[in-house]
Structure formats: C-alpha cells, structure tokens
C-alpha cells in the first residue's frame, strides 16, 4: 500500500468515525489551556485535570499569576512531573503575557514560543485549538502512531514528523489529525503491546502489515517449535532426575 493510500484511508476513517475530536485537558479559556498544556509535558492529562481546578481558581488571570512566585505555584502543582521547573515557567509565561502581550494569549507560533515552557509542540496546540490555525503538534503519541501507521518514513525528530504530516495531510485536517493520533495512541496503539486485535484501522496500518508478513509468521512458528522442544527437553531431564532419586533411595534402603 502506498503512503498516499494510507493518508487517504486515515483521513476517511477518522473524519467519519471521529469528526470532532477534542483535547482531554479541561480548560475554560485560552489562558487556562496554555497553563494546562505547559503542565502536561511528560505528564498525563488525567493528572493535570486533577491539579488545575485549584490552580485556575487561585490564578484566574495572567496578572494574578504574574504577581505570584514559583514557590507558591509549586504548592498547587507538586504532584505533576518536574514541578519546580514548571512553576518557574508558569510565572515567567504570565509575566510575558502581561508585559508584552497585554494579558492576551498570542496566536503566532513565534510569539507563543517567546514564553518559558512553550516549545513548538505547545505553540502548535494553542494555535490549532484556540485559533483554528492549520498546525499539528507532535508529542510522543503522534510521533509513535504516525510512524506505525506508515504516515511518516524515517522521521527521527518531532519537527521531521510535523513536516511530513503537514506535507501530506489536507490543511483543514491538521488540527483534528493531532487529536486523532493522540487518542488512537492513548487507547489503541499504545507504546507497549499495541492492541492490534481490536484496532479498526489495522487493515491499512504498515506496522500491522509487517507484523503479519510470511516472514513474521515463520519466525513465530520457529519460536513456537523451539518452546515445544525446550519443554520436551525439560520434561526428559525431570524424568531422569526422578529416576536417579528413586535409585538412590532404593540403594540406601
């Protein structure tokens, strides 16, 4: 199957079966989403959603967060990954929002990345979710799943993945494709032991195709025969051991 075909099937399937995917982070406005995405780096959305209600209540505006300290913010986010660094990033981000952007979350990728804790991935999330920009954020799920399906080829960095996806996906699907890949990676195409048996898109997945080639089947059969042979050998050794013990008892008797 060609890459073009895989992209076509990918867009057709998810457009029909998941037309309006959304982030699983809870937020009420662009400022809160920016906070949540910064916190979500190398952390689960579930954990972030547990800590943000109190954080949002304490800091409802960029001005209130900018007036705080990393030490105080830390007390609200201590259970997330890298809380010390993220506390510093949040306060620094809020100060730039207030001092440079008049308290408004900017829409441009370059402007977004001027703030601490905001890399290209986070900037793309904000641009696509808040401002409907044709941008796709590449996190670990997007990186892994796009390669497995066969949407990307020899893309060894997030930027390389982003460029390939941007090149081949229809522009109007870039924002939702980010969520398609994340959700599929979170619940089906998991990092370890992907759930191929229940995957609805395995029929055009490169990973599944390669795992079920004749070569793969032959390797699996060879492994099965080896296990059978090893078990027979183990059983034979156990039988010999029992016989020797029996003879030893008889001789001593």
PAROMI-830784 format. One record per residue (C-alpha): residue number from 1; x, y, z. Coordinates in steps of 0.25 Angstrom, whole numbers, plus 5000, padded with zeros to 4 digits. Layout:
REM PAROMI-830784
REC  sepa    xx    yy    zz
REC   NUM     X     Y     Z
...
REM end
This chain:
REM PAROMI-830784
REC  sepa    xx    yy    zz
REC     1  5000  5000  5000
REC     2  5005  5014  4996
REC     3  5007  5025  5006
REC     4  4997  5033  4998
REC     5  4987  5022  5000
REC     6  4990  5021  5015
REC     7  4987  5036  5017
REC     8  4974  5035  5009
REC     9  4969  5024  5018
REC    10  4974  5030  5030
REC    11  4966  5043  5027
REC    12  4954  5036  5022
REC    13  4953  5027  5034
REC    14  4955  5037  5045
REC    15  4946  5048  5038
REC    16  4935  5038  5038
REC    17  4937  5032  5052
REC    18  4943  5043  5060
REC    19  4939  5056  5053
REC    20  4940  5065  5065
REC    21  4951  5061  5074
REC    22  4956  5069  5085
REC    23  4967  5070  5095
REC    24  4964  5063  5108
REC    25  4970  5075  5116
REC    26  4960  5083  5124
REC    27  4960  5098  5122
REC    28  4951  5110  5121
REC    29  4959  5119  5112
REC    30  4972  5121  5104
REC    31  4980  5125  5117
REC    32  4976  5113  5124
REC    33  4979  5104  5112
REC    34  4992  5110  5111
REC    35  4995  5106  5126
REC    36  4989  5092  5124
REC    37  4998  5089  5112
REC    38  5011  5094  5119
REC    39  5008  5085  5131
REC    40  5004  5073  5122
REC    41  5019  5072  5117
REC    42  5023  5057  5121
REC    43  5010  5056  5129
REC    44  4997  5050  5127
REC    45  4984  5059  5124
REC    46  4977  5052  5136
REC    47  4988  5057  5146
REC    48  4987  5071  5140
REC    49  4972  5071  5141
REC    50  4973  5068  5156
REC    51  4982  5079  5159
REC    52  4977  5090  5150
REC    53  4964  5094  5157
REC    54  4970  5099  5169
REC    55  4981  5106  5161
REC    56  4971  5113  5152
REC    57  4963  5117  5164
REC    58  4975  5123  5170
REC    59  4981  5130  5157
REC    60  4969  5133  5149
REC    61  4976  5143  5140
REC    62  4990  5145  5135
REC    63  4992  5157  5144
REC    64  4989  5149  5157
REC    65  4999  5138  5152
REC    66  5010  5148  5148
REC    67  5009  5154  5162
REC    68  5011  5141  5169
REC    69  5024  5133  5171
REC    70  5029  5120  5167
REC    71  5030  5115  5181
REC    72  5015  5118  5183
REC    73  5011  5112  5169
REC    74  5019  5099  5173
REC    75  5009  5096  5184
REC    76  4998  5095  5174
REC    77  5005  5086  5164
REC    78  5015  5078  5173
REC    79  5009  5065  5168
REC    80  5012  5067  5153
REC    81  5025  5064  5147
REC    82  5036  5074  5148
REC    83  5028  5083  5157
REC    84  5040  5092  5161
REC    85  5043  5096  5146
REC    86  5028  5097  5142
REC    87  5025  5106  5154
REC    88  5036  5115  5148
REC    89  5031  5114  5134
REC    90  5017  5118  5138
REC    91  5021  5130  5146
REC    92  5030  5134  5134
REC    93  5020  5132  5124
REC    94  5009  5140  5131
REC    95  5019  5152  5133
REC    96  5022  5152  5118
REC    97  5007  5151  5115
REC    98  5005  5163  5123
REC    99  5017  5171  5119
REC   100  5018  5168  5105
REC   101  5004  5163  5100
REC   102  4995  5172  5109
REC   103  4990  5159  5116
REC   104  4985  5153  5103
REC   105  4990  5139  5098
REC   106  4996  5142  5084
REC   107  4993  5134  5072
REC   108  5006  5134  5065
REC   109  5016  5122  5067
REC   110  5028  5131  5068
REC   111  5021  5140  5079
REC   112  5016  5127  5087
REC   113  5030  5122  5087
REC   114  5035  5134  5093
REC   115  5029  5130  5107
REC   116  5036  5120  5116
REC   117  5031  5106  5115
REC   118  5025  5108  5102
REC   119  5032  5100  5091
REC   120  5028  5097  5077
REC   121  5018  5086  5081
REC   122  5011  5094  5091
REC   123  5010  5106  5082
REC   124  5004  5097  5071
REC   125  4994  5092  5081
REC   126  4990  5107  5085
REC   127  4990  5111  5070
REC   128  4981  5100  5065
REC   129  4972  5098  5077
REC   130  4969  5113  5080
REC   131  4972  5120  5067
REC   132  4968  5109  5057
REC   133  4981  5110  5051
REC   134  4986  5099  5041
REC   135  4996  5094  5051
REC   136  4999  5080  5056
REC   137  5006  5077  5070
REC   138  5015  5065  5071
REC   139  5016  5059  5084
REC   140  5020  5044  5087
REC   141  5007  5039  5083
REC   142  5007  5046  5070
REC   143  5022  5042  5067
REC   144  5019  5027  5070
REC   145  5006  5025  5063
REC   146  5009  5033  5051
REC   147  5021  5024  5049
REC   148  5014  5011  5052
REC   149  5002  5014  5042
REC   150  5012  5018  5031
REC   151  5009  5033  5030
REC   152  5023  5036  5033
REC   153  5036  5030  5028
REC   154  5050  5031  5035
REC   155  5045  5043  5042
REC   156  5055  5044  5054
REC   157  5050  5057  5061
REC   158  5037  5063  5064
REC   159  5040  5074  5054
REC   160  5042  5064  5043
REC   161  5029  5057  5047
REC   162  5022  5070  5047
REC   163  5027  5074  5033
REC   164  5023  5061  5027
REC   165  5009  5061  5033
REC   166  5008  5075  5028
REC   167  5012  5072  5014
REC   168  5002  5060  5012
REC   169  4990  5063  5021
REC   170  4979  5073  5015
REC   171  4982  5086  5022
REC   172  4968  5086  5028
REC   173  4970  5073  5035
REC   174  4983  5077  5042
REC   175  4977  5082  5055
REC   176  4968  5070  5057
REC   177  4978  5060  5052
REC   178  4987  5063  5064
REC   179  4975  5059  5073
REC   180  4972  5046  5064
REC   181  4987  5042  5066
REC   182  4987  5045  5081
REC   183  4975  5038  5085
REC   184  4978  5026  5076
REC   185  4991  5025  5082
REC   186  4986  5027  5096
REC   187  4975  5016  5095
REC   188  4978  5006  5084
REC   189  4992  5008  5078
REC   190  4999  5008  5092
REC   191  5014  5008  5093
REC   192  5016  4994  5098
REC   193  5007  4983  5093
REC   194  4998  4991  5083
REC   195  4984  4986  5083
REC   196  4984  4982  5068
REC   197  4974  4971  5070
REC   198  4963  4982  5073
REC   199  4969  4993  5064
REC   200  4959  4998  5054
REC   201  4970  5003  5044
REC   202  4979  4991  5045
REC   203  4975  4988  5030
REC   204  4983  5000  5025
REC   205  4994  5000  5036
REC   206  5008  4998  5032
REC   207  5012  4992  5046
REC   208  5001  4982  5045
REC   209  5004  4979  5031
REC   210  5019  4976  5034
REC   211  5016  4968  5047
REC   212  5007  4959  5039
REC   213  5016  4956  5027
REC   214  5020  4942  5023
REC   215  5034  4945  5029
REC   216  5028  4949  5043
REC   217  5019  4937  5043
REC   218  5031  4927  5040
REC   219  5038  4934  5052
REC   220  5026  4932  5061
REC   221  5025  4917  5057
REC   222  5040  4915  5059
REC   223  5039  4921  5073
REC   224  5027  4912  5076
REC   225  5035  4900  5072
REC   226  5047  4904  5080
REC   227  5038  4905  5092
REC   228  5032  4892  5090
REC   229  5046  4886  5088
REC   230  5051  4892  5101
REC   231  5039  4887  5109
REC   232  5041  4873  5104
REC   233  5056  4874  5108
REC   234  5052  4879  5121
REC   235  5042  4868  5123
REC   236  5052  4858  5120
REC   237  5062  4864  5129
REC   238  5052  4864  5140
REC   239  5049  4849  5137
REC   240  5064  4845  5138
REC   241  5065  4853  5151
REC   242  5053  4846  5157
REC   243  5059  4832  5153
REC   244  5072  4835  5159
REC   245  5066  4840  5172
REC   246  5058  4827  5172
REC   247  5070  4818  5170
REC   248  5078  4826  5181
REC   249  5066  4823  5191
REC   250  5066  4808  5187
REC   251  5081  4807  5189
REC   252  5081  4813  5202
REC   253  5069  4805  5206
REM end
